[in-house]
Amino acid sequence: MRLIGRVVGKQPIGTAFVTPYVVFLAAVFAYPLGFAVYMSFHDYFFAAPGAIVDRPWVGFANYASVLSDPAVRRSFANVGIFLLINVPLTVVLSLLLAWSLNAAIRWRGFFRVSYYVPYVTASVAVVGVWLFLFNSGGLVNSVLGPLAPDPSWLVNSKLAMPTVAIYVTWKQLGFFILLYLAALQNVSKDLYEAASMDGAGKWKSFRNVTVPGVRPATTLVVLLATVTGANLFTEPYLLTGGGGPDGASASPVLIMYQRGIEQGNPDVGSAIGVLLVIGVLILALIQRRLLDRES
């Protein structure tokens, strides 16, 4: 009985509720990550089920191979460009739109649903619309006329990743608007009334009341946008035909898929994944420290 008491603790009901999620995390996240680390340090390759094969320890050889691969280095640079565009746009647009949708405007419910629809729509369906808009003979180029870029957006080595970043920002905006809308409900109306009595207009109230009031939500939005952006895969895979042109829109996860699955080198793919996890953790820690310092 003492052993059971130590395991379940003083709150057995709470432990019972938490246990399924702990098991889920262990099965879906912890075990695959640990196995990826194991593969990255071995000469690992796929074999038939039940086959006994030798997978020797190779140390940091896979990491050296990854870091010396120009395609991998470029993919990390690409996702850096993506984050520089996507994260600030996501924070600014989602906060401004949430602030506007929180006001008493006509058709507020309609607009809230409209911004959320792209987020829950299947990427394959939405990508088809964007390909129609941004291909060489698409609607955007037809409107721009002689101002349209040549080569076009998604086949232009300089514009492909920014276009992907804008697409992802637009598609995920509804989710982050919801986060800010929830945070705005906790900002006291008394603060707005006090600011109004002091002569502050809407813009000044936004800067001095709204922005500080939703700072915890901003921290969450920045972290979530960074993590999801670093795991970019579906969008370049569908929009640019697998990271084109010439790897200009390839992401580390896309390269990891190509090396690990398509080319049959799971050890190299695992090394890319481990480096990506470390990079995202460092970046998230830096962002958290900077945001906490500002607050």
C-alpha positions in Angstrom: 0.0 0.0 0.0 2.9 2.4 0.8 4.3 1.8 -2.7 1.0 2.5 -4.3 0.7 5.6 -2.2 4.1 6.9 -3.3 3.2 6.2 -7.0 -0.2 8.0 -7.0 0.8 10.7 -4.5 -1.6 12.7 -2.3 -4.0 13.4 -5.2 -4.8 10.0 -6.8 -7.7 11.5 -8.9 -5.3 14.1 -10.4 -2.8 11.4 -11.1 -5.4 9.3 -12.8 -6.3 12.2 -15.1 -2.7 13.0 -15.9 -1.5 9.5 -16.5 -3.1 9.0 -20.0 -1.5 12.2 -21.3 1.9 11.2 -19.8 1.7 7.9 -21.6 0.7 9.7 -24.8 3.7 12.0 -24.5 6.0 9.1 -23.8 4.7 7.1 -26.8 4.4 9.9 -29.3 7.2 12.3 -28.4 9.7 11.0 -25.9 10.3 7.5 -27.5 10.5 8.8 -31.1 12.9 11.5 -30.1 15.1 9.1 -28.1 15.1 6.6 -31.0 16.0 9.4 -33.4 19.0 10.3 -31.2 20.0 6.6 -31.2 19.8 6.4 -35.0 21.8 9.6 -35.5 24.8 8.0 -33.8 24.7 4.7 -35.7 25.0 3.5 -39.3 21.2 2.9 -39.3 19.3 1.6 -42.3 15.9 0.0 -42.9 15.8 -3.8 -42.8 13.1 -6.5 -43.1 11.1 -7.0 -40.0 12.8 -9.6 -37.7 16.1 -9.4 -39.6 19.2 -9.2 -37.4 21.6 -6.7 -38.9 24.7 -4.9 -37.6 24.2 -1.1 -37.1 27.6 0.0 -35.9 28.3 3.1 -33.8 29.6 6.0 -36.0 29.7 8.8 -33.4 29.3 12.2 -34.9 29.8 11.1 -38.5 26.2 11.6 -39.5 26.3 15.1 -38.0 29.4 15.9 -39.9 27.8 14.7 -43.0 24.7 16.8 -42.4 26.6 20.0 -41.5 28.8 19.6 -44.7 25.7 19.2 -46.9 25.0 22.5 -48.8 21.3 21.5 -49.2 20.9 21.1 -45.4 22.6 24.4 -44.6 20.5 26.2 -47.1 17.3 24.6 -45.7 18.2 26.1 -42.3 18.8 29.5 -43.9 15.5 29.2 -45.7 13.5 28.5 -42.5 15.3 31.4 -40.9 14.0 33.7 -43.7 10.6 32.1 -43.2 10.6 32.8 -39.5 11.7 36.4 -39.9 8.7 37.0 -42.2 6.1 34.8 -40.6 6.5 35.4 -36.8 6.3 39.3 -36.9 3.5 39.2 -39.4 1.6 36.7 -37.3 2.0 38.7 -34.1 1.1 42.0 -35.6 -1.8 40.9 -37.9 -3.4 38.6 -35.4 -3.3 41.2 -32.6 -4.7 44.0 -34.7 -7.4 41.8 -36.1 -8.3 40.4 -32.7 -8.5 43.9 -31.3 -10.8 44.9 -34.2 -13.0 41.8 -33.9 -13.3 42.4 -30.1 -15.0 45.7 -30.7 -18.7 46.1 -31.2 -18.8 46.0 -35.0 -21.4 44.8 -37.4 -21.1 41.2 -38.7 -18.5 40.5 -36.0 -19.5 36.8 -35.7 -19.2 36.4 -39.5 -15.8 38.0 -39.6 -14.5 35.8 -36.7 -15.7 32.7 -38.5 -14.2 33.9 -41.9 -10.8 34.3 -40.4 -10.9 30.9 -38.8 -12.1 28.9 -41.9 -8.7 28.8 -43.7 -7.1 27.3 -40.5 -9.5 24.4 -40.4 -9.5 23.9 -44.2 -7.4 21.1 -45.6 -4.1 22.3 -46.9 -4.4 20.5 -50.2 -7.6 22.4 -51.0 -6.2 25.8 -50.0 -2.9 25.2 -51.9 -4.9 24.7 -55.1 -6.4 28.2 -54.7 -3.0 29.7 -54.1 -1.4 28.0 -57.0 -4.2 29.4 -59.1 -3.5 32.9 -57.7 0.3 32.9 -57.9 1.3 30.7 -60.8 2.8 32.3 -64.0 -0.6 32.9 -65.6 -2.5 33.4 -62.3 -4.8 36.1 -61.1 -2.2 38.0 -59.2 0.1 38.3 -62.2 -2.8 39.3 -64.4 -3.7 42.1 -62.0 0.0 43.3 -61.7 0.5 43.1 -65.4 4.0 44.4 -66.3 4.8 44.7 -62.6 4.5 40.9 -62.1 7.8 39.2 -61.2 9.6 37.1 -63.8 10.1 34.3 -63.0 6.8 34.1 -61.1 6.4 33.9 -57.4 6.7 30.2 -56.6 9.4 29.5 -59.2 11.5 32.5 -58.2 14.4 31.7 -56.0 14.1 35.0 -54.2 10.3 35.1 -53.8 9.4 31.4 -53.3 10.1 31.3 -49.5 8.5 34.7 -48.8 5.5 33.6 -50.7 5.3 30.4 -48.6 5.7 32.5 -45.5 2.8 34.8 -46.4 0.6 31.8 -47.3 1.3 30.1 -43.9 0.7 33.4 -42.1 -2.7 33.8 -43.8 -3.7 30.2 -43.2 -2.8 30.1 -39.5 -4.0 33.6 -38.7 -7.4 32.4 -37.4 -5.9 30.3 -34.7 -3.7 33.1 -33.3 -6.6 35.5 -33.5 -8.6 33.2 -31.2 -5.7 33.2 -28.7 -5.6 37.0 -28.7 -9.4 37.2 -28.4 -9.3 35.0 -25.4 -6.5 37.2 -23.9 -8.4 40.4 -24.6 -11.3 39.2 -22.4 -9.0 39.5 -19.4 -8.0 43.1 -20.1 -10.1 45.2 -17.7 -12.4 47.7 -19.3 -11.7 50.0 -16.4 -8.2 50.5 -17.9 -9.7 51.6 -21.2 -12.0 54.0 -19.4 -9.1 55.4 -17.3 -7.1 55.9 -20.5 -10.0 57.6 -22.2 -10.4 60.0 -19.2 -6.8 60.9 -19.6 -7.4 61.9 -23.2 -6.0 58.8 -24.9 -7.4 57.9 -28.3 -8.0 54.5 -29.7 -4.4 54.1 -30.9 -2.8 55.3 -27.7 -5.1 53.0 -25.7 -4.1 50.1 -27.9 -0.4 50.8 -27.3 -0.6 51.5 -23.6 -3.4 49.2 -22.5 -4.0 46.4 -25.0 -0.4 45.5 -25.9 0.8 45.2 -22.3 -2.4 43.5 -21.3 -2.0 40.6 -23.8 1.8 40.2 -23.3 1.5 36.7 -22.0 -0.6 35.7 -25.1 2.1 37.4 -27.3 4.7 35.2 -25.7 2.6 32.1 -26.4 2.0 33.3 -30.0 5.7 33.9 -30.7 6.7 30.5 -29.3 3.9 28.6 -31.2 4.6 30.4 -34.4 8.3 29.7 -34.1 7.9 26.0 -33.3 5.3 25.4 -36.1 7.3 27.5 -38.6 10.5 25.5 -37.8 8.6 22.3 -38.6 7.5 23.6 -42.0 6.9 20.7 -44.5 3.4 20.6 -46.1 3.5 24.1 -47.6 6.8 23.9 -49.6 6.1 20.3 -50.5 2.8 21.2 -52.1 3.3 24.8 -53.2 6.8 24.6 -54.8 6.9 20.9 -55.8 9.2 19.8 -52.9 11.3 22.8 -52.1 12.0 24.3 -55.5 13.3 26.1 -57.3 16.7 24.4 -56.7 16.1 24.2 -52.9 15.2 27.8 -52.5 12.1 26.9 -50.4 13.3 23.6 -48.9 12.9 23.4 -45.1 14.9 21.1 -42.7 11.9 18.8 -42.2 11.5 18.5 -46.0 15.2 17.7 -46.4 14.9 15.2 -43.5 12.1 13.5 -45.3 14.0 13.4 -48.5 17.2 12.0 -47.0 15.5 9.7 -44.5 12.6 8.3 -46.4 13.0 8.9 -50.1 16.8 8.2 -50.1 16.7 5.5 -47.4 19.2 7.2 -45.0 17.3 7.4 -41.7 20.5 8.0 -39.7 21.2 11.2 -41.7 17.5 12.2 -41.4 17.6 11.7 -37.7 20.7 13.8 -37.3 18.9 16.7 -39.2 15.9 16.2 -36.8 18.0 16.3 -33.7 19.8 19.5 -34.9 16.5 21.1 -35.6 15.1 20.3 -32.2 18.2 21.8 -30.5 18.0 24.9 -32.7 14.3 25.4 -32.0 14.9 25.0 -28.2 17.7 27.5 -28.2 15.6 30.0 -30.3 12.6 29.5 -28.1 14.7 30.1 -25.0 16.2 33.3 -26.4 12.7 34.6 -27.4 11.3 33.8 -24.0 14.2 35.6 -22.2 13.8 38.7 -24.5 10.0 38.8 -24.0 10.3 38.4 -20.2 12.9 41.1 -20.1 10.6 43.5 -22.0 7.8 42.8 -19.6 
